[in-house]
């Protein structure tokens, strides 16, 4: 009886060590989107492909004091909903993300603008065995 109990405890410990969704495309898109649309570009870095990091660095370089003031004035963070993740092929997926109450960067010389709702198509690629957002431009 003691061996059976020990077996179940070890089995429980082993299954709890595996992180659910660690390599899930939807969770990668969700984590990226929460960080990106709340302008936490550094926090979005782990969820993008190596080639995509240049886009996040570019976005971060565009933030000025007016942007920071606008972000601080917001009462709530942007609300993210990953509506759908569809497979394109074995190594590529396309996610549809609905974002509510976010600030969008505008062109040079203009401040950010509040957007009540927006829908974005975000590509996801299997990179080194992990699903990561694959940016070819800023969302």
N, C-alpha and C positions, 0 to 999 in steps of 0.2 A: 504494500500500500504506500509505503514511504517513497519507493522508487517511482511509482505512478505520479504521486504528488510532485516530486522533484522534476519529473519529465514535463508536467504541465506548467510548472513555474518557469523552467528554462524555455519552453516553447513560447510562453507569454512574453518573456523578456526579449527573445529574438524577434518576434513579430512587432513589438513596440519600438524596436531600434530602427526599423525601416520607416523613413519619412514618407507619408502619403503625399503623392503629387510632386515629389522632388523633381521629377522629369516630366512634368505635365505641361503641354503647350498652353492650355487655358490659364493655369496658374502663373506661368511666365508672363503672359500678356497682361493679366490682372495686376501683378506686382509692378511690371514696367509702367502700366498706365496710371496706377495710383501715384507713383513717384513722378512720372513725366508731366502729367496734367496738373500737378500741384507744384511744379517747377523745382523739384528736388532731383536734379539731373544726376548728381553723384549717386544717389540711391537707386537710380534706374540702370546704372552701368552694369551690375551683375546679370541683368536680364536681357542684354543685347549681344549680338555677335561682335567679335573684335573689330570688324570693318565698320560697324554701326557707331562705335564709340566716338568717332570723329564728329558725327552729327550732334551728339549730346554735348561735346566740348564746344562746338559752334554755338549751340543754343545757350549754354551757360555764359559764353563770352558776350552775348547780346544783352544780358541782364544789366540794367543800370539802376540808379537810386529810385527813379520814378516807378520802375517795375517792382522793386522791393517794397516801396510804400503802398502800392496797389495791392500787393499780396498780403501785407500786414493788415490792410483795411478790410479784407474779406472776413466775413463772420464764420464761414464754413469752408471746409476743403471741397474740392471738386468731387462729385459722386461718379463712380465708375461702374459700368455693368458690361461684362463681356457677354454679348448677346449670342454669338455663334463662333465656332471655330470649325472651318471646313478644310478637308484635305485637298491639296492640289496634286500632290504625288507623295511618295514615301518619305521625302525629306523636306517638304514644304507644306505649310498650312496658311490659311488666310483667316484672320480674326476680325469680327465686326464688333466694335466697341462703341457704346453709347456713353457720352460724357455730359454731365449736367453741371451747371454753375461753375464754369472755369474761365480763366483769363487767357485770352489768345494774344500771342505776340503779334504786333503789327509791324508795318514797314518802318524803316529807319526814320527817326525824327518824330514818331508818333508813339504815344503810350499804349499800354495793353488795353484791350477792350473786353468787357464782360460778355460772355456768350451763355445764354440760358441752356441750350442743348446742342450737341453736335454728334455726328456719327462718323467714325473713322474706320478705315480698312487697314489693318496692321498685319504685315507679312511676318511669318514665323518660320525659322529654318532649324533643321536638326544640325547642330554644330558640335563636333567632338562628343556625340552621344547625348547631347542635351538640347532641348528646345529653347531657342532664344529669338527675340525680336530681331528682325533683319531690316534695318532702315536703309532706304535708298534716297530718302529726303525726310524732312521733319514732318510729323503728322500735323 
